[in-house]
Structures are given as structure tokens and as C-alpha cells.
Amino acid sequence: MRLNIFFFVILSIFGLFSCTEDDKGTTSKTTAQSTEPCGQSPSTSLTISHTTQALAIDGITATPWNTKADDMSPTIHSGTSTSSFIPQIVVHPVSNGAVVAWNDHAANPARVVLTAVNMSSSIFSATHTPVNSLGELLGMTVDDAGNVYVMTGDGKSASNGDGDGVHADNVTDIQKFDDNLTLLLRESMNLADLDNSKVALRSPGHSGSGRLAYGNGHLGLFFSRQTDQDSQGVIHQANMALKVSTDNLSIVDDGYASGHSWDQRMIYDSRVNDFIGYDLKDTYGRGVIIATPFTTVNIYASNNSYIQTNRAKIYTMKGGKWSHSVPYQWTFTRLGSIQLAKNGYAALFSTENSTTFNDDYITASFNLAFMHVKQDWSNSNYWDDATINLGAAHNNQWVTNDTSLNPCVTALAQEPYLVSGMQWRHENKGMVWLTNYSDKQNEHAQKPKLIKVADGQFLVLWEKWKTSTTATSSNNTNDYINTYAMLVDDYGNLLVGETELGTSARLQPGDDVTVIDGKATWVTGDPDNNALQMHIVQIQ
């Protein structure tokens, strides 16, 4: 029997709310925050509404990720729970609705399920098609013709002393399907096909995530992996980007390989005909990074020395000390999303709004941070000698720090360490704090999401969590409190204040939100009811 659940909440910025009780007796309501932390009031009379519709998993036996049982507490480290960050349920719009790719957690051997969702009537219908998989889902996207691309990885891990990786097939692959989900082509991503490739692709998705994006006849792949062993026989974690032709699924370029990258995003920017990467690092270059993985620029210092780079740091976290009770891998940060914006990019993440670095894993509440990154961030005029020589002690000239565009823009100075032990001061400019949580036991912004729903309108979504322990830990499923939304413009100015969506509006740990027919849309797993839940948020 198909399970149909309808839940609707709507809120005006004047503080009115309505409550709706579903057939299970669960009551949800909304409340609103009237201002941003700096005192900025909402500038529109728009409202936010949320609905869900169940998509029964019938015709096949399969188990999706259990969103209600995830362990994304503030005390879990992004590099120690890979299943929380690799793609689990990916949604993309198509002509009559959506296509959803999701991991079947009951399958052995592993497989991915493609679900076609027909959204042409008020009650959606879903058709499920299992497809072969090497292991974990690493990304899904759709091209202009409606062809669907799915990337999977073998999920295997190497241990220190295992030696270098070996160029081989069936480590990572891409499958191409037509708009009826009929398989057209399947190819392994073997880096031996690249003459200039010096590393083997091993353990894709290891201690990180993955994304697959489409643009101008190419696919952009951005994912975590393991490296070859170093001189001491140690195997490290890193990221990798690949550009692949949609015609024959051949690799045409590789780029941006950087160590200790715990979370990855990728989008395509038609304005510059390039893929844009976004990731979170813990060591050299410790911080939140924007990148053009396949385009390298020369940045010159005053003495005519230069570096070749394809990335820049927009935010530097505290910590990073090699020998400390809180290890350098702890980033105090959750990566959110990056979106195309006016004159650049809108970036979201959550982090501790605090300079305290001591023996505690949690020293302050995680708060939402918004930054506007200039489209020409690689302009050499934004780089100073310290940036080029140290790669860290700069003033973030490539982010917008103009109070005429947003009066709430501010800075947060941090004093992180290099792994070698050297400490420096970093002035994080261009920050707009969207929340002002201060109770570190009961207030943390987790699973931050940002999606452009219309020109000049960006929906911010997040879950609020508490901490049942101050130590690094997992399995704290009861720490979840509620889900919230707000609406901002290209520079983070408040359009609709903080809106409580209710506990039925759960977010996926590492998956993106998309836009279908002008509405923010995502899908969560509900194995208890043998269903997927499609969530839709509308701005009116």
C-alpha cells in the first residue's frame, strides 16, 4: 500500500503560524526569528512552506539510508564516519519531475537504485530501477538531453604498508542512461588513460564525499580517495577531480589533488565555462576552499616569483596543532553548499563562532556562516606576498567585504597552526553570521544547505542539534532537535527570518538540495515505512 503523508507549515514574517497534525498524531509548528544576529530585519513579506510526499518502494526489495537514524552530532568528525558524508540519496530535475539515485543498503553485492518520479499530478508516482554498482554511490547528474549519469566506487580501503595503488579498471566507474533509464554506456575511470597522470585512483569516497556535475558536454567529478604510500609507507587521504567527456565517458583531464580533504562539492559555471570545486581541508591550506580544478593560474609576488594555483581559501579554522588532545583533523566546521550568485558565488558552512582552542572538542556553538566570493577570485591583485609565500596569512581579498552590500558583514580572526607547529594569525573577512547560537550544550547548526531558488533568493536549510557529550563520539541520534530555514539574497541579506519547519523536515547528512519548478526539493530515506520521502519547500 502506498503511504501518503502530507504536511504543511506556513509562516508569515509577522509572527503568525499554523499547526498541522498528520495521521500519526505528530504536531508541527513554525516560529520565526525577526532579525539576523547583527540586527538586520527581513526585507520581504514572503513566506516559507514545507510539504512531504511518500514514494513507496514497491516492485523491488531495497533499503534506503535511514535519515532519522543518522549520527551527525556536532561531536562526530567529518573524516571518521564516511557513510555519513558520501552521497546517499541524490535528486536531479528532469522534464516531468525528478530522477533519484540512492544506495540500497540491503543489497549484497552493492547496488544503486534509480527512481523516476513523475510529478505531473498532485500525487507523485515512482518507478524504481536497480542498476549495477561497484559499491558506493559517488554522484549523479543529468545533461541537457535528459541523459542520466551515475558514478560509483568500489568502497575498498588500503592500509599503511600496502604499497602504491595500481592503475586498474573497476575502481570507479560512470554509467550513462537515457531518459528512460536504459543503460547506454559504462566505463571505468582508469587514470592510466591519462599520459600525465602520476597517481593511481584508489579507495574513492574514502573519509569524504563525492560530487558529479554536468556542463557543456563534460562531467566534472570531485571526490575523496586514498593516496599512494609515502616514503614511510603511510597512505594518506586526498581529493581528486576528473573531467570526462559525455560522448564516450573518457577522461580528458585531471586536477586539484590536495591532501586531507574531508568533504567535496562541485558545480558548473557557464559564465566562465568551468567547473567550480568547494571543499574542507584540515592541514596545509586548512580551511574552506574554492577551486577551479581544471584551470591553473600564475600568481606573482613583488619579486616576480610566482605560484601556480587553482584554488583559494575563503575561511581558515582554528586548531590544526599536530600534537594536541584535539587532533589537527578536527575542523570545528561543517561544509555546506556553493551556488552561482550575482558577481560571484554564494558559499555556506557552519563553524564555531569562537577563537577558543583548548582540550575540548566542542568549545562553542556551531553557527551558520555565509560568504560571497568574487567571480574573479584568482585575480592576482587579490594576492599579497604573504599569501604566495606562506599560503595562509592573507586577508581574503577575494571575498566581498563591503558593508554597502551587506551591513552585517564582519570578520573573525583565528590563530591556527600548521602541522609543522608554526602558528599564524588569520583575519577571516567577509563573513555574514546567519545564526547566533551560544549554548554549546543545546544549540548547533548542522547539515547546512544552500540553494538558489530564484534570482536574488537563496534558501538556507539546517538542522539544530544538541550535544550529549563533549568528547568526539558517534551514534548520538537523539541529539537532533529540529529543522529550520531562512531566505537571503546574493550577499546574505535577510529576506525571510529563521523559520521552524518541524521534525518531519529531516535533511540528508551530505546530500545537496535541488530546485524543481522553482521549489527547493530533496529526498530522505524512510526504511521503516518502506518508502522515500520527497520534501518540497516553496517560497511565496
N, C-alpha and C positions, 0 to 999 in steps of 0.2 A: 504494500500500500504506500502510495506517495505521501510523504509528510509535507504538509503545507503550513508554514508558520509565517504570520505577518506581524511585524512590529513596527510601530511608527511613533516617532517623537518629534516634536517641533517646538521651536523656541524663538521668541522674539527678543531682540536686544533690550527691550524694556522690562524684561524680567518675568514675563508671563510664561507658563509652561502647561503642558498637558501630560497626563499619565495614561498609559495603555496597558492593560493586563492581557497576556496571551493565554492560550488554552491550558498552559501548565500552571497558571496562577502566579507567574512572575511579574511583578510590577516594576516598571522602569520610568524614570522621570529625568528631566533636564534642569540644570541650573546654569547660571552664566556669571562670568567674571566681567565686570563692567569696563575694566581698563587693562592695558598692558602693565607689566611691572613698573615701568617708568612713568605711568600716569596717563598714557595715551588712550583716549576713548574710541570705541568703534565709530567708524565714519559712514556706515550704511545702515539701512533698515532691513537688510537681508536676513533670512532665517536658514537654519540647517535642519534637515530631516534625515532620518535613517530608517531603512526598511531591510528586511531579510526575506529570502525565499529559499526553501529547501529544494535541493536537487537530489532526488532519490538515486542511490546506486543500485540499479536493477539491471538484470541481464548478464551481470558478471559478479564474481566474488572478489572483492578488493577492499582494502582498508586504508583510508587516507590518514594523514597526520592528525593527531588528536590535539587541536588547538587549545582546548580547555585544560589540557593536562601538561602544557609545556612548562619549562622550568626557567623562564627568562627573568629570574630575580635580579635585582641590582648587584647581588653578590656573585653572580656567575661571570666568569671571564670569557671573553669572546673567542679566545683561542683554545678553550678546553672542552667545548661542547659543540662539535662540528655539526651534529644533527640539528641543532637549533638555528644554524645560520645558512646551511646550504639550501637552495630553493626546494620548497616542499609543494607549494601549490601556486602555479604561475598562470595569470589570466591575461588575455590579449583580445581586443575587439576585432570582430570580423563583420561581414556585411549584414548578417541577420541576427547578430548577438555577440557571442564570445566563444573562444576556444580556451580550454583549461588543461594544463599539463600538471599531473600530480604523481608523486611516488606512491606505489602500492606497497604498504608496509607488511602485508601478509604474504607477498609473493616470494617464492624460492624456486628458481633463481629470480633475481630482482627484475622488476619491470616498471614501466611508466604507463599511465593511462591518459589518453587524450579524450576530453569530454567536449562535445559540441553542444552549446547551449543556445537554443532558439528563444530569443527574447521578443519576438514579434507580437505576442499576445500578452495579456495581463498575467497569465500563469505560464511560467517558463517550462520548457521541456528539455531534457538532456539525453544524449546518446553517448555511451561510453565505449571507447575502442582501446583495448590493451595493445601496447607496442613493445617490441623487444628493447632491452636496455642493457648496457654494460654494468650498470649499478645505480649510482645516484643521479638524479636529475640535476643538471647544472645550469639550465636556462631554456627558454622557449621564446620565439618571436614569430612574426608574420610579415611577409613582404607586401609590396603594393598590389600584386596579383592575387593575394589571398593564400599563397603557399605558406605552409607551416614548417618551422624548423625546430628541432629538439636536440639539445646537447646533453649527453650523459657521460659519466666517468666510471671507472672500474671500482672506485672506492677503496682500493688497496693502499696500505701504508708500508713504508720502508723503515727500518731501524738502523741506528748507528752501526757502522761496520758492514752494511750490506753492499757497499760499493756504489759506483756510479749507476745512474739509470741507463737503460738500453732503449735506443730508438726501436719502437715496436708498434704494431697495429693493436687495436682493441684495448687501448688505454683510455682514450677519449674519442667519441665519435659524434657526428652530426647526421641526423636523418631529415630528409625533405619529404613533405607530404603535400598533396594538392588540397584544394579547398573542401574536398570530400573525405579528407584524411586517408587517402590512398597513398601508400609509400611509393615515392618516385626514385629516391636515391639515398644511399647510405655510405658514408666514407669515414675511415679512421683519420684522426688528426695526428699523423706521424711527422714529426719535425725533421726527419731525415730528408723530407721533400724540399726543405729549405737549405740552400747551399751555405748560407751564413750562420745557420743555427749551430750553437756550440753545446747546448744542453739538451738532455732528454726530457720528455714530458712524463712525469711520474706522479702518482697519487693526486689526481685532480680533485679539487674540493677539500683538500686536507686542511683542517683547522682554519676554515674560512668559508667562502661562499663562491658564487659564480653568477655571471650575467651573460645574456645573449641579446644583441641588439641588431637591427637592420638599418641600412642606409645606402642608397644609390648603388644597388647591385652587389653589395657586400654585407657580410655578417661581421660584427665585432664581438669577439669572445674575451671575457675578462674573468679570471678565476684564480683561486689559490692552488698551490701544489707543493710538492717537496723537491728539494734541490739534489744535485749530485753531492757526494760527500766531500768535505774539505780535507785539508792536509792531516787533520787529527782523526779522520774517519767519521766526523759528525755530519749528519744530514739535517739541513735546515728547512724552514718553511719560507715560501716566497709567493709572489703573484706572477702571472703571465698574461699577456694579451696576444691574440691571434686575429688576423684579418683573413676572411675566407670568401671566395667567390661563390655567389649563389647559383651560378651556372653549373659548375661541376663539383662544388664543395672542396676545391683545392685551396691550400694555404698560400696566400700571396704575400704575407708579411707577418713578422712578429715584433713585439715591442714591450716596453716598460716592465722589465723583470726586476722587482725590488723585494728584498727580504723582509720577513716578519710583517706581512700584510694580512690583517685578520678579517677584513670584510671588504667586498668589492661591489661597485655599481658601474653601469655603462649606459650611455645614451648616445644618440646620433644628433649632430647639429648641422642641419642643411645650410645654415648661413655661412659656414666655413668648410662644408663638405668633409667633416671629420668626426671621428668618434671621441667622446669625452669620458674619461675614467674618473672614478671617485673612490677613494679607499682610506683605510685606517691603519696606521703603522705604529710600531712601538719602539723601534731602535733609531739608528741614524735617519734623520728626517722624521722623527717622532711627531705624529700629528695626523690631522685630516688633510688629505692630498687631493688636488685636482690635476688631471693629466690629459695630454693628447698622446696616447700610447704609440701611435704610428707616425708622429710628426715631431722631429727634433729641431730645436733652435739653438743658435750660438749666443750666449750671453757674455758680454765683455766687461772686464774690470777696467779701472782707470789706468792700469799699467799695460793694457792691451792683452793681458791673459784672459782666458775665457773658459767657460764650461759649456758642454753640450747637455741640454736637458729637455725633457718632455713633460715635466711636472713641477708643481709649486705647492708649498704648504700654506693652507689658509688658517690653520689653527694648530697651536702647539700645546700639548697637555703637560701637566706637572708630572713629577716622578721620573722613572727611567733609570734609576740607580741600579748598578749591576749587583752589588752586594747589599741587600736590604731585606727586611722582613716582608715587605710588599715588593714582589719581583718586578723587574722592568717591563715584563709583558703586560702588566696591569695598566690599562689605559685610562681608567676613570671616564670612559666615553662610549657612547653607542652611536654608530654611524646611521644616518637617516637616508635622505634622498638628495639628488641633484636634478634640477629641472631647467629647461630653457626659460630665460626671463628677458625683460627689456634690457638691452645693452649688456647682456651677460648671462649669468647663471644664478639661480636661487638655490642655496645649499642649506640643509637642515641636519642637525645632530643633537644629541643630548650629552651633557657633561656636567661635572661638578662645578658650580659657580663659587669656587673657593681656591685659595692658594695653599691651603694646609696640606702638607705631606708628612705623615708620621708613620706609625706602625699599624694603622687601621686601613682596612680595605675600603671602607666607606667613611669618608671624612665630612661629607656634606651631601645635600640632596642633588640628584641629577635634575638639571633644568634644560628646557629646550633653547637651543641657540640657532639663530637664523643669520646667514651671511649672504650678501650679494657680491659675487665675484665678477670682475670686469671681463668682458669678452676678449680683450686683448691682454690678458694676464701675463703673456710671455713677452710683452714689450720690454726691451732692455732698460728703458727709463725707470721701470719699477724696481730694478735690482741694484743694490749697492755692493760695495766691495766686500762687506762682511757677509752678505748673503752668498756671494760667489765663493769666497774663501772658506767660510765655515759651513755654509748651507743651512744656517739656523737663525743667527742673530740679526734678523731683519725686521722691518716694521709693516709687513703686509701691505705693500703699496698696491697690490693687485686686487684688493677687496675695497668695496665702496665704504668710505668713512666720512660721508658728507651729511651733516645734520640737517641740511636743507632738503634732503631726500627722505630722511627719517630722523626726527629729533631724538629718538630713543637709541641711536647708535652709540656704542660705548666701547671700552677696551678692558681687557683682563690680562694683567701681567702675570706670567708664570716663570719659575726658575727651574726648568728641568735639567736632567743630566744626560750627557752622552754615556753610552755603555762603558766607554773608557774611563769614566769617572769625572770628566770635566763638566762643570756646571756653568750655565749662562742664563741671562735674563732675556725673556722674550715678551714683547708687547703685542698681545693679540688685539689688533684693531678691527673695526668694522663689525662688531658683534651686536646683535639685537636679541635681548633675552625675552622670550615669549611667555615664560612662566617664572614664578618667584617662590618656588618651594623652599622651605627652610627647615622642616622637621625631618631629619635624616632617618628616623625610625619609620616614618609613615608617609613620606612624600618623595616619589622618584618618577621622573618621566622616562618611560621605557618604550621600545619599539617605535621610535619616531618615524613618521611617514610624511612626505610632501608630494602633492600632485597638483599640476596646473589644470584647473577646471574651466577656465576662460581667460581671455586676455586680461591681465592685471589682477587675476584672482587665483590664489594658491591655497588649497585646503591643507591644513596641518592636522594630523591624527597622531594620537599617542595613547598608551595605557599608563595608568597610575599604579604604582606598586609600593609596598612597604618592604621592610627588611626584617625577617625573623631572626637573623643572625648578622653579626658584624664581620664574620670570617668569610673567606671565599668558600662557596658551597653551591650545591645544585639541589634539584628536586624540591624547591620551595614553591610548589604550585599554589599554595594558599596565600602567597604574598600579593597576588593580583587584587586590585581594588575596583577599578572602573576604567572606562574608555572615554576619551574626550576629543573635541575638535575645535578648531577656530579657523578663521579665514583672514589671510593677509594679502598685501599686494606685492609687486616685484621687489620692493625694498624692505619688506617686513612690517609695513604699517598695518595697524589693526583695522580690519573691515567688519568682522563679527567676533565677539569675545568668546572666551572659553565656554564651551558647550558640553554638558554631560550627555553622552549618547546611551549610557546604560551598559550593563554587563553582558547583554546579548551581542554587543558590537565588538567582539574579540578581534584582535589583529594577529596576522601571521608573524612569527618571530623575525624572519629575514626576507620575506617576500614583498614585492612592490604593490602599490595600488595603481590601477589604471583608470582611464576615462572612457566610458561608453555612453554615447548620446548625451554628452555634457555632464554626466554624473560620475562621481568617484565610485569605483567598483573594485571589490576584492572578494576572494572565496576562502572560507575556512573549512577545516575538516571536522566532521561530526560522526565518528565511527559508532558512537553509542546508539545513534538513530539510523545507521547505515546510509548516511547522506553527506553531501557537501552543502554548505550554507553560503549562498550568494548575498553579499552585503552591498547596498546601494545608498550613497549619501548624496542628497540633492541640495543645491543652494537656490533659494527663491527670494 
